[in-house]
Amino acid sequence: MRSPHDTGKHDRDPAATAVGLDYWMLVQAIEDYAIFLLDASGHIVSWNAGAQKLKGYAAQEIIGQHFSRFYTEEAVARGWPAYELQQASLTGRFEDEGWRVRKDGTTFWSNVVITAIRNEAGILTGFAKITRDLTAQREYMEALRQSEERFRLLVDNVKDYAIFMLDPQGYVVSWNAGAARIKGYRREEIIGKHFSLFYLPEDAAAGKPARELAIARQLGRVEDEGWRVRKDGTTFWANVNITAVHDESNRLRGFAKVTRDLTERRQREELERSGERMREFLATLAHELRNPLAPVRNAVGVMQLETGLSPTLARARDLIDRQVTHLTRLVDDLLDVGRIMSNKVELRLARVDLGELVTRAVEAARPFIDAHEQQVVSHLPYESVSLRGDMTRLVQVLQNLLHNASKFSPPGSRIDIAGRVEQRMAVLEVRDSGCGIPLGSLDRIFELFAQEKDCQNSGEGGLGIGLTLCKSLVDMHGGSIIATSDGPGCGSTFTLSLPLAAAPSDTPADEANAAASEVKPLRILLVDDNRDSADSLAMLLELKGHEVRIAYEGEQALQIAPRFMPHLAVIDIAMPKMDGYATLAALRQMPELAGTMYAAMTGFGHASDRDRTREAGFHAHLVKPVELALFDTLLAQVEARRGGGAS
């Protein structure tokens, strides 16, 4: 092969020829760059080791071929190779970045420099071409760009925090949606204004804003809680973090400021302090009331042992006995409410049979119900129904509901208890034919000390804590209780819903979590046009150690998937332009994705919706919002599918 410096003349200086030969041998040995020569028409006349390594051709295969074979079909069709040579010949040099094609058909992102070569007479004799593979750098920069874009979108769309930047002097230079919501200023109104606008006048006059910037500049950050001012002049209690931001040369670029409105939390803390004082009072009151009850109860017992009492004294003794029993029950309820409000009640959870629960509660309420000559009728499922709960506390709840039904119903009436299973919950209804509940009172009867007095039987008032106690205990079980009534004189129904006990074959939560934690890192593609949903789910999965790519539309997924080759693709169904079904159909045509599992993600969970996604080829159907436990199960299935050996 002729040296690129060989002009055909044989009278060249031998020393110069030796230098040129050494230089060419040096170029030939370079492997990190493709360096080769073209003739004036673009045909290859030399080929170094870097060119063979990068493009895949041996010298004997490629010399004499036109350099356009390194370009994509699209670039060739629009005449890009000829344009590059034309520009190099006109200006002496042309530089470009773009996709190039290897011998095996794969593509790489390259930086290309083409330099025109002219002889001593200025006539174009060819071109020197240097190509460098920048695929890795481009992927890194693209990943960095996407990361920065996701972060920017995340910050801009956060609404619960005011997140904005200040310049070194404290003037606002950026403004997110949360800042607009919390402080009331639109972006165009506040950019360029000094952040001291947000402080109380007395704080601003005392130099607090400048002092906080000085501390952040010296220590790196400062945190404060205090009153801040909105645009409309109202104040709110804020938690504020100011962080100094420096560049690579440690020069102060400004400050990042994060503000959170804690007004509700402050009010809640005030209420909690008041509530704590109330709980202490209730506990003290209950204990103090129990002290005199004991001797009264003892005195009644003595009187019951006495014989020969007159009928008048016997009636008085029995009256005292009934009232002491009633008072004791009120004190017990007070103690329980105090314990619950102080978080001192611990449930002893176990499997509870629904039928046994009803039987025990009816037995406990029997004396009170019999005194009113009332009847309790139960309607329970034939098959056994098991709850997960504390038997003692659930009997207490149902007994309270029966007492309540009896107290507000006429003597000789009937109380019905109906049981059923509905949506993985055991449902109990206590129905009476008593005085009913006014519509306006249905929402407040579970509040502490609330009670309807208009239709109570004489002498059977109360503190209004029984239903509060019921609701608190039911809430602790993860259930619910509601009251319904058609109005005064129409009776009442209290509906109690409690979680069913897990089937014996169900996997315990700790075992499921352990299985989920054993899943190896997976490649997961998220396809969802809702950016907040996709970004937040990606963050969650990345925290679990998985590699995630996001496509905000179906067409973008088709570009990412072949190169990413995900183990799992989670695809939103309701996307514009190209919906989830069309996206799935296109992805399934790609041979590179033969081992990929597909999960549909949608807001519809009806059986017909699940049938449709299954028929379309999805392996799983996820209903928004997706519980984390379901995702863990799905990831475990993906891991099992790939057998732990796929890369």
TAGIWO-V751298 format. One record per pair of residues at least 12 apart in sequence whose ideal C-beta (glycine too) atoms are under 8 Angstrom apart, sorted by the first residue. I is the first residue (numbers start at 0). GAP is how many residues later the second one is. D is the distance in whole Angstrom. If there is no record, write none. Layout:
BEGIN
<<I | GAP | D> <I | GAP | D>>
END
This chain:
BEGIN
<<0 | 45 | 7> <0 | 58 | 8> <0 | 62 | 7> <2 | 17 | 6> <2 | 18 | 6> <2 | 21 | 6> <3 | 20 | 7> <3 | 33 | 5> <3 | 41 | 7> <3 | 42 | 5> <4 | 12 | 8> <4 | 15 | 4> <4 | 18 | 8> <4 | 19 | 7> <6 | 112 | 7> <26 | 21 | 6> <27 | 20 | 5> <27 | 21 | 6> <28 | 19 | 8> <28 | 20 | 6> <29 | 18 | 6> <29 | 19 | 7> <29 | 20 | 5> <30 | 18 | 5> <30 | 19 | 5> <30 | 22 | 5> <31 | 18 | 6> <31 | 100 | 7> <32 | 17 | 5> <32 | 21 | 8> <32 | 97 | 6> <32 | 98 | 7> <32 | 99 | 5> <33 | 14 | 7> <33 | 16 | 5> <33 | 17 | 4> <33 | 19 | 8> <33 | 20 | 5> <33 | 21 | 6> <33 | 95 | 8> <33 | 96 | 7> <33 | 97 | 4> <33 | 98 | 8> <34 | 13 | 5> <34 | 15 | 6> <34 | 16 | 7> <34 | 93 | 7> <34 | 94 | 7> <34 | 95 | 5> <35 | 12 | 6> <35 | 15 | 5> <35 | 92 | 8> <35 | 93 | 6> <36 | 80 | 8> <36 | 89 | 6> <36 | 90 | 7> <36 | 91 | 6> <36 | 92 | 7> <37 | 29 | 6> <37 | 47 | 8> <37 | 88 | 5> <37 | 89 | 4> <37 | 90 | 8> <37 | 91 | 6> <38 | 86 | 8> <38 | 87 | 5> <39 | 84 | 5> <39 | 85 | 6> <39 | 86 | 6> <39 | 87 | 8> <40 | 25 | 8> <41 | 24 | 5> <41 | 25 | 5> <41 | 26 | 7> <41 | 39 | 7> <41 | 40 | 7> <41 | 43 | 6> <41 | 85 | 8> <42 | 21 | 6> <42 | 22 | 7> <42 | 23 | 5> <42 | 24 | 7> <43 | 18 | 6> <43 | 19 | 5> <43 | 20 | 7> <43 | 21 | 6> <43 | 22 | 8> <43 | 23 | 6> <44 | 18 | 7> <44 | 19 | 8> <44 | 81 | 7> <45 | 17 | 7> <46 | 12 | 4> <46 | 15 | 6> <46 | 16 | 6> <50 | 80 | 7> <53 | 48 | 8> <53 | 54 | 8> <53 | 77 | 6> <53 | 79 | 6> <54 | 15 | 6> <54 | 45 | 8> <54 | 47 | 5> <54 | 48 | 6> <54 | 76 | 8> <55 | 46 | 5> <55 | 47 | 3> <55 | 48 | 6> <56 | 46 | 5> <60 | 42 | 8> <65 | 15 | 8> <66 | 14 | 6> <66 | 62 | 7> <67 | 13 | 4> <67 | 14 | 8> <68 | 32 | 7> <69 | 30 | 5> <69 | 31 | 6> <69 | 61 | 8> <70 | 29 | 7> <70 | 30 | 7> <71 | 27 | 5> <71 | 28 | 8> <71 | 29 | 6> <71 | 35 | 7> <74 | 23 | 7> <74 | 24 | 8> <83 | 12 | 6> <83 | 28 | 7> <83 | 30 | 6> <84 | 29 | 7> <84 | 42 | 6> <87 | 26 | 4> <87 | 27 | 7> <87 | 28 | 5> <87 | 39 | 6> <88 | 27 | 5> <88 | 35 | 6> <88 | 38 | 8> <91 | 23 | 7> <91 | 24 | 5> <92 | 20 | 7> <92 | 21 | 7> <92 | 22 | 5> <92 | 23 | 7> <93 | 19 | 7> <93 | 20 | 5> <94 | 16 | 7> <94 | 17 | 7> <94 | 18 | 5> <94 | 19 | 8> <95 | 15 | 8> <95 | 16 | 5> <96 | 12 | 7> <96 | 13 | 7> <96 | 14 | 5> <96 | 15 | 7> <96 | 37 | 7> <97 | 12 | 7> <97 | 14 | 8> <99 | 12 | 8> <99 | 31 | 7> <107 | 25 | 5> <107 | 27 | 5> <108 | 24 | 7> <108 | 25 | 5> <108 | 26 | 5> <108 | 29 | 4> <109 | 21 | 5> <109 | 22 | 6> <109 | 23 | 6> <109 | 24 | 6> <109 | 25 | 8> <110 | 20 | 7> <110 | 21 | 5> <110 | 23 | 5> <111 | 17 | 7> <111 | 18 | 7> <111 | 19 | 5> <111 | 20 | 8> <112 | 16 | 7> <112 | 17 | 5> <113 | 13 | 5> <113 | 14 | 7> <113 | 15 | 5> <114 | 12 | 7> <114 | 13 | 5> <114 | 14 | 8> <114 | 15 | 8> <145 | 404 | 8> <149 | 385 | 5> <149 | 388 | 8> <149 | 400 | 8> <152 | 378 | 6> <152 | 382 | 7> <153 | 381 | 6> <154 | 21 | 6> <155 | 20 | 5> <155 | 21 | 6> <156 | 19 | 8> <156 | 20 | 6> <156 | 374 | 8> <156 | 375 | 6> <157 | 18 | 6> <157 | 19 | 7> <157 | 20 | 5> <158 | 18 | 5> <158 | 19 | 5> <158 | 22 | 5> <159 | 18 | 6> <159 | 100 | 7> <160 | 15 | 8> <160 | 17 | 5> <160 | 21 | 8> <160 | 97 | 6> <160 | 98 | 7> <160 | 99 | 5> <161 | 14 | 7> <161 | 16 | 5> <161 | 17 | 4> <161 | 19 | 8> <161 | 20 | 5> <161 | 21 | 6> <161 | 95 | 8> <161 | 96 | 7> <161 | 97 | 4> <161 | 98 | 7> <162 | 13 | 5> <162 | 15 | 6> <162 | 16 | 7> <162 | 93 | 8> <162 | 94 | 7> <162 | 95 | 5> <163 | 12 | 6> <163 | 15 | 5> <163 | 93 | 6> <164 | 80 | 7> <164 | 89 | 6> <164 | 90 | 7> <164 | 91 | 6> <164 | 92 | 7> <165 | 29 | 6> <165 | 47 | 8> <165 | 76 | 8> <165 | 88 | 5> <165 | 89 | 4> <165 | 91 | 6> <166 | 87 | 5> <167 | 84 | 5> <167 | 85 | 7> <167 | 86 | 6> <167 | 87 | 8> <168 | 25 | 8> <169 | 24 | 6> <169 | 25 | 5> <169 | 26 | 7> <169 | 39 | 6> <169 | 40 | 7> <169 | 43 | 6> <169 | 85 | 7> <170 | 21 | 6> <170 | 22 | 7> <170 | 23 | 6> <170 | 24 | 7> <171 | 18 | 5> <171 | 19 | 6> <171 | 20 | 7> <171 | 21 | 6> <171 | 22 | 8> <171 | 23 | 6> <172 | 18 | 7> <172 | 19 | 8> <172 | 81 | 7> <173 | 17 | 8> <174 | 12 | 4> <174 | 15 | 6> <174 | 16 | 6> <178 | 80 | 7> <181 | 48 | 8> <181 | 54 | 7> <181 | 77 | 6> <181 | 78 | 8> <181 | 79 | 5> <182 | 15 | 6> <182 | 45 | 8> <182 | 47 | 6> <182 | 48 | 6> <182 | 76 | 8> <183 | 46 | 4> <183 | 47 | 3> <183 | 48 | 6> <184 | 46 | 5> <188 | 42 | 8> <193 | 15 | 8> <194 | 14 | 6> <194 | 62 | 7> <195 | 13 | 4> <195 | 14 | 8> <196 | 32 | 7> <197 | 30 | 5> <197 | 31 | 6> <197 | 61 | 8> <198 | 29 | 7> <198 | 30 | 7> <199 | 27 | 6> <199 | 28 | 8> <199 | 29 | 6> <199 | 35 | 7> <202 | 23 | 7> <202 | 24 | 8> <211 | 12 | 6> <211 | 28 | 8> <211 | 30 | 6> <212 | 29 | 7> <212 | 42 | 6> <215 | 26 | 4> <215 | 27 | 7> <215 | 28 | 5> <215 | 39 | 6> <216 | 27 | 5> <216 | 35 | 7> <219 | 23 | 7> <219 | 24 | 6> <220 | 20 | 6> <220 | 21 | 6> <220 | 22 | 4> <220 | 23 | 7> <221 | 19 | 8> <221 | 20 | 5> <222 | 16 | 7> <222 | 17 | 7> <222 | 18 | 5> <222 | 19 | 8> <223 | 15 | 8> <223 | 16 | 5> <224 | 12 | 7> <224 | 13 | 7> <224 | 14 | 5> <224 | 15 | 7> <224 | 37 | 7> <225 | 12 | 7> <225 | 14 | 8> <227 | 12 | 7> <227 | 31 | 7> <235 | 25 | 5> <235 | 26 | 8> <235 | 27 | 5> <236 | 24 | 7> <236 | 25 | 5> <236 | 26 | 5> <236 | 28 | 8> <236 | 29 | 5> <237 | 21 | 5> <237 | 22 | 7> <237 | 23 | 6> <237 | 24 | 6> <238 | 20 | 7> <238 | 21 | 5> <238 | 23 | 5> <239 | 17 | 7> <239 | 18 | 7> <239 | 19 | 5> <239 | 20 | 8> <240 | 16 | 7> <240 | 17 | 5> <240 | 18 | 8> <241 | 13 | 5> <241 | 14 | 7> <241 | 15 | 5> <242 | 12 | 7> <242 | 13 | 5> <242 | 14 | 8> <242 | 15 | 8> <274 | 66 | 7> <277 | 63 | 8> <278 | 59 | 5> <278 | 62 | 4> <278 | 63 | 5> <281 | 52 | 6> <281 | 55 | 6> <281 | 56 | 4> <281 | 59 | 7> <282 | 52 | 7> <282 | 55 | 4> <282 | 56 | 8> <282 | 59 | 7> <284 | 49 | 7> <285 | 45 | 5> <285 | 48 | 4> <285 | 49 | 4> <285 | 52 | 6> <286 | 48 | 8> <288 | 38 | 7> <288 | 42 | 5> <288 | 45 | 8> <289 | 41 | 6> <292 | 31 | 6> <292 | 34 | 6> <292 | 35 | 6> <292 | 38 | 7> <295 | 24 | 7> <295 | 28 | 6> <296 | 27 | 6> <296 | 31 | 8> <299 | 17 | 6> <299 | 20 | 6> <299 | 21 | 5> <299 | 24 | 6> <302 | 14 | 5> <302 | 17 | 8> <303 | 13 | 7> <303 | 17 | 8> <325 | 134 | 8> <329 | 132 | 6> <329 | 133 | 6> <329 | 135 | 8> <332 | 130 | 7> <332 | 132 | 5> <332 | 133 | 6> <332 | 136 | 6> <333 | 129 | 7> <333 | 131 | 7> <335 | 60 | 8> <335 | 133 | 5> <336 | 111 | 7> <336 | 128 | 5> <336 | 131 | 6> <336 | 132 | 6> <336 | 135 | 7> <339 | 129 | 7> <339 | 132 | 4> <339 | 133 | 7> <339 | 136 | 7> <340 | 131 | 8> <344 | 48 | 8> <344 | 128 | 8> <344 | 131 | 7> <346 | 42 | 7> <346 | 43 | 4> <346 | 46 | 6> <346 | 129 | 6> <346 | 130 | 7> <347 | 42 | 5> <347 | 44 | 7> <348 | 39 | 6> <348 | 40 | 6> <348 | 41 | 6> <349 | 38 | 7> <349 | 39 | 8> <349 | 40 | 8> <349 | 41 | 7> <350 | 35 | 5> <350 | 36 | 7> <350 | 37 | 7> <350 | 150 | 5> <351 | 34 | 7> <351 | 35 | 4> <351 | 36 | 7> <351 | 37 | 5> <351 | 38 | 8> <351 | 39 | 5> <351 | 42 | 6> <351 | 149 | 7> <352 | 31 | 6> <352 | 32 | 7> <352 | 33 | 6> <352 | 34 | 8> <353 | 26 | 6> <353 | 27 | 8> <353 | 30 | 8> <353 | 31 | 4> <353 | 32 | 7> <353 | 33 | 6> <353 | 65 | 6> <353 | 72 | 6> <353 | 74 | 8> <354 | 25 | 6> <354 | 29 | 7> <354 | 30 | 8> <355 | 35 | 8> <356 | 30 | 7> <356 | 34 | 7> <356 | 37 | 6> <356 | 38 | 6> <356 | 41 | 7> <357 | 20 | 6> <357 | 22 | 6> <357 | 40 | 7> <357 | 59 | 6> <357 | 61 | 7> <357 | 70 | 7> <359 | 31 | 7> <359 | 35 | 5> <360 | 33 | 8> <360 | 34 | 5> <360 | 37 | 4> <360 | 38 | 5> <360 | 41 | 6> <361 | 14 | 5> <361 | 16 | 7> <361 | 40 | 7> <361 | 55 | 8> <363 | 31 | 6> <363 | 35 | 4> <364 | 34 | 5> <364 | 37 | 4> <364 | 38 | 6> <364 | 41 | 7> <367 | 34 | 8> <367 | 35 | 6> <367 | 38 | 6> <368 | 33 | 7> <368 | 37 | 5> <368 | 46 | 7> <371 | 34 | 6> <371 | 37 | 8> <371 | 39 | 5> <371 | 40 | 8> <371 | 41 | 8> <371 | 85 | 8> <372 | 38 | 5> <372 | 39 | 5> <373 | 32 | 6> <373 | 35 | 7> <373 | 37 | 7> <373 | 38 | 7> <373 | 39 | 6> <373 | 40 | 7> <373 | 41 | 6> <374 | 38 | 8> <374 | 39 | 5> <374 | 40 | 7> <375 | 26 | 7> <375 | 38 | 8> <375 | 39 | 5> <375 | 40 | 8> <375 | 41 | 7> <376 | 37 | 6> <376 | 38 | 7> <376 | 39 | 5> <376 | 40 | 7> <377 | 38 | 8> <377 | 39 | 5> <377 | 40 | 8> <377 | 41 | 8> <378 | 37 | 7> <378 | 38 | 7> <378 | 39 | 4> <378 | 40 | 7> <379 | 37 | 8> <379 | 38 | 8> <379 | 39 | 4> <380 | 38 | 6> <380 | 39 | 6> <380 | 40 | 7> <384 | 34 | 7> <384 | 36 | 6> <384 | 41 | 5> <384 | 115 | 7> <385 | 114 | 7> <385 | 115 | 4> <386 | 39 | 5> <386 | 111 | 5> <386 | 112 | 7> <386 | 113 | 6> <386 | 114 | 6> <387 | 89 | 8> <387 | 111 | 6> <387 | 112 | 7> <387 | 113 | 4> <387 | 114 | 7> <388 | 88 | 5> <388 | 109 | 6> <389 | 87 | 7> <392 | 80 | 5> <392 | 83 | 8> <392 | 84 | 8> <393 | 79 | 8> <393 | 83 | 7> <393 | 104 | 7> <395 | 73 | 8> <395 | 77 | 7> <396 | 72 | 8> <396 | 73 | 5> <396 | 76 | 5> <396 | 77 | 6> <396 | 84 | 8> <396 | 99 | 7> <397 | 19 | 8> <397 | 30 | 7> <397 | 32 | 7> <397 | 98 | 7> <399 | 66 | 5> <399 | 67 | 7> <399 | 69 | 6> <399 | 70 | 5> <400 | 29 | 5> <400 | 69 | 6> <400 | 93 | 5> <400 | 95 | 7> <401 | 13 | 7> <401 | 15 | 8> <401 | 28 | 7> <402 | 63 | 7> <403 | 62 | 6> <403 | 63 | 7> <403 | 90 | 7> <404 | 25 | 6> <404 | 26 | 8> <404 | 27 | 4> <404 | 29 | 7> <404 | 87 | 7> <404 | 89 | 8> <405 | 26 | 8> <406 | 49 | 6> <406 | 50 | 6> <406 | 53 | 5> <406 | 55 | 8> <407 | 24 | 7> <407 | 26 | 4> <407 | 27 | 5> <407 | 44 | 8> <407 | 47 | 6> <407 | 48 | 7> <407 | 49 | 8> <407 | 84 | 7> <408 | 23 | 5> <408 | 24 | 6> <408 | 25 | 3> <408 | 26 | 8> <408 | 82 | 8> <409 | 23 | 8> <409 | 24 | 7> <412 | 19 | 7> <412 | 20 | 5> <412 | 21 | 7> <413 | 19 | 7> <414 | 15 | 7> <414 | 16 | 7> <414 | 17 | 5> <415 | 13 | 8> <415 | 14 | 8> <415 | 15 | 4> <415 | 16 | 8> <416 | 12 | 7> <416 | 13 | 6> <416 | 14 | 8> <417 | 13 | 7> <420 | 79 | 7> <421 | 75 | 8> <423 | 75 | 7> <423 | 76 | 6> <424 | 54 | 7> <424 | 72 | 5> <424 | 73 | 6> <424 | 74 | 6> <424 | 75 | 7> <425 | 71 | 7> <425 | 72 | 5> <425 | 73 | 8> <425 | 74 | 6> <426 | 68 | 6> <426 | 69 | 7> <426 | 70 | 5> <427 | 67 | 7> <427 | 68 | 4> <427 | 69 | 8> <427 | 70 | 8> <428 | 64 | 6> <428 | 65 | 7> <428 | 66 | 5> <428 | 67 | 8> <429 | 63 | 7> <429 | 64 | 5> <429 | 66 | 7> <430 | 60 | 7> <430 | 61 | 8> <430 | 62 | 5> <431 | 59 | 5> <431 | 60 | 6> <431 | 61 | 8> <432 | 58 | 4> <433 | 21 | 7> <433 | 57 | 6> <433 | 58 | 6> <434 | 17 | 8> <434 | 19 | 7> <434 | 20 | 3> <434 | 53 | 6> <434 | 54 | 6> <435 | 19 | 8> <435 | 49 | 5> <435 | 50 | 7> <435 | 51 | 6> <435 | 52 | 5> <435 | 53 | 5> <435 | 54 | 4> <435 | 55 | 6> <435 | 56 | 6> <436 | 15 | 6> <436 | 46 | 6> <436 | 48 | 4> <436 | 50 | 8> <436 | 51 | 8> <436 | 55 | 5> <437 | 14 | 7> <437 | 47 | 8> <437 | 49 | 7> <437 | 50 | 6> <438 | 46 | 8> <438 | 48 | 6> <441 | 41 | 5> <441 | 42 | 7> <441 | 43 | 7> <444 | 22 | 6> <444 | 38 | 6> <445 | 21 | 5> <445 | 22 | 6> <445 | 24 | 8> <445 | 25 | 4> <445 | 35 | 7> <445 | 37 | 8> <446 | 21 | 7> <447 | 16 | 7> <447 | 17 | 6> <447 | 20 | 5> <448 | 14 | 6> <448 | 15 | 4> <448 | 16 | 7> <448 | 19 | 8> <449 | 14 | 5> <449 | 17 | 8> <449 | 18 | 8> <450 | 12 | 8> <450 | 13 | 4> <453 | 34 | 8> <454 | 33 | 7> <466 | 16 | 8> <473 | 22 | 6> <473 | 24 | 7> <476 | 21 | 6> <476 | 22 | 7> <477 | 20 | 8> <477 | 21 | 5> <478 | 17 | 7> <478 | 18 | 5> <478 | 19 | 4> <478 | 20 | 6> <479 | 16 | 8> <479 | 17 | 5> <480 | 13 | 7> <480 | 14 | 7> <480 | 15 | 5> <480 | 16 | 7> <481 | 12 | 7> <481 | 13 | 5> <482 | 12 | 8> <508 | 120 | 8> <511 | 117 | 7> <511 | 120 | 7> <511 | 121 | 7> <512 | 119 | 7> <514 | 117 | 8> <514 | 121 | 5> <515 | 116 | 3> <515 | 117 | 7> <515 | 119 | 7> <515 | 120 | 6> <517 | 118 | 8> <517 | 121 | 8> <518 | 113 | 8> <518 | 116 | 5> <518 | 117 | 6> <518 | 119 | 8> <518 | 120 | 5> <519 | 119 | 6> <519 | 124 | 6> <520 | 24 | 5> <520 | 25 | 5> <520 | 26 | 6> <521 | 24 | 5> <521 | 25 | 7> <521 | 44 | 8> <521 | 45 | 4> <521 | 46 | 6> <521 | 113 | 6> <521 | 116 | 6> <521 | 117 | 7> <522 | 23 | 7> <522 | 24 | 5> <522 | 25 | 8> <522 | 26 | 8> <522 | 41 | 6> <522 | 42 | 7> <522 | 43 | 5> <522 | 44 | 5> <522 | 45 | 8> <523 | 17 | 6> <523 | 22 | 5> <523 | 23 | 7> <523 | 24 | 5> <523 | 25 | 8> <523 | 42 | 6> <523 | 43 | 7> <523 | 44 | 5> <523 | 45 | 8> <523 | 46 | 7> <524 | 23 | 8> <524 | 24 | 5> <524 | 25 | 8> <524 | 26 | 7> <524 | 32 | 7> <524 | 35 | 6> <524 | 36 | 6> <524 | 39 | 6> <524 | 41 | 4> <524 | 43 | 7> <524 | 44 | 4> <524 | 45 | 7> <525 | 12 | 6> <525 | 15 | 8> <525 | 22 | 6> <525 | 23 | 7> <525 | 24 | 5> <525 | 25 | 7> <525 | 44 | 5> <526 | 23 | 8> <526 | 24 | 5> <526 | 26 | 8> <526 | 27 | 7> <526 | 29 | 8> <526 | 30 | 5> <526 | 42 | 7> <526 | 43 | 7> <526 | 44 | 4> <526 | 45 | 6> <526 | 48 | 7> <526 | 53 | 7> <526 | 56 | 6> <527 | 22 | 8> <527 | 24 | 7> <527 | 42 | 8> <527 | 43 | 8> <527 | 44 | 4> <527 | 47 | 7> <527 | 73 | 7> <528 | 23 | 6> <528 | 24 | 6> <528 | 43 | 7> <528 | 46 | 5> <528 | 47 | 6> <529 | 42 | 7> <530 | 21 | 6> <532 | 39 | 8> <532 | 91 | 8> <533 | 16 | 5> <533 | 18 | 7> <534 | 15 | 7> <536 | 33 | 8> <537 | 12 | 6> <539 | 88 | 8> <540 | 90 | 8> <543 | 91 | 8> <545 | 89 | 8> <548 | 15 | 5> <548 | 17 | 7> <552 | 22 | 6> <552 | 23 | 7> <552 | 24 | 6> <552 | 25 | 7> <553 | 21 | 6> <553 | 23 | 7> <553 | 24 | 3> <553 | 25 | 7> <553 | 26 | 7> <553 | 28 | 6> <553 | 29 | 4> <553 | 32 | 7> <554 | 22 | 7> <554 | 23 | 6> <556 | 12 | 7> <556 | 14 | 7> <556 | 26 | 6> <556 | 30 | 7> <557 | 25 | 7> <557 | 28 | 5> <557 | 29 | 7> <560 | 26 | 6> <560 | 29 | 7> <560 | 31 | 8> <560 | 32 | 6> <560 | 35 | 8> <561 | 28 | 6> <561 | 30 | 5> <561 | 31 | 7> <564 | 27 | 5> <564 | 28 | 7> <564 | 31 | 7> <565 | 27 | 7> <565 | 30 | 6> <566 | 28 | 7> <566 | 29 | 7> <566 | 30 | 7> <566 | 71 | 5> <566 | 74 | 8> <566 | 75 | 6> <566 | 79 | 7> <567 | 28 | 7> <567 | 29 | 5> <567 | 30 | 8> <567 | 31 | 7> <567 | 66 | 7> <567 | 67 | 7> <567 | 70 | 5> <568 | 18 | 7> <568 | 24 | 8> <568 | 27 | 6> <568 | 28 | 7> <568 | 29 | 5> <568 | 30 | 7> <569 | 29 | 5> <569 | 31 | 5> <569 | 52 | 7> <570 | 12 | 6> <570 | 13 | 6> <570 | 27 | 6> <570 | 28 | 7> <570 | 29 | 6> <570 | 30 | 7> <570 | 47 | 8> <571 | 29 | 5> <571 | 30 | 7> <572 | 27 | 6> <572 | 28 | 7> <572 | 29 | 4> <572 | 31 | 8> <572 | 40 | 7> <573 | 28 | 7> <573 | 29 | 8> <579 | 20 | 6> <579 | 21 | 8> <579 | 22 | 8> <580 | 35 | 5> <583 | 14 | 6> <583 | 16 | 8> <583 | 32 | 6> <583 | 33 | 6> <583 | 34 | 7> <584 | 31 | 8> <584 | 32 | 8> <587 | 29 | 6> <594 | 46 | 8> <594 | 47 | 6> <594 | 51 | 6> <596 | 22 | 5> <596 | 23 | 7> <596 | 40 | 7> <596 | 41 | 5> <596 | 44 | 6> <597 | 19 | 7> <597 | 20 | 5> <597 | 21 | 6> <597 | 22 | 8> <598 | 19 | 6> <598 | 20 | 6> <598 | 21 | 4> <598 | 22 | 7> <598 | 23 | 6> <598 | 35 | 6> <599 | 13 | 4> <599 | 16 | 8> <599 | 18 | 4> <599 | 20 | 7> <599 | 21 | 5> <599 | 22 | 7> <600 | 21 | 5> <600 | 23 | 6> <600 | 25 | 7> <601 | 19 | 7> <601 | 20 | 7> <601 | 21 | 7> <601 | 22 | 7> <602 | 20 | 7> <602 | 21 | 5> <603 | 19 | 7> <604 | 16 | 8> <604 | 18 | 4> <608 | 12 | 7> <618 | 18 | 8> <619 | 14 | 6> <619 | 17 | 7> <621 | 12 | 7>>
END
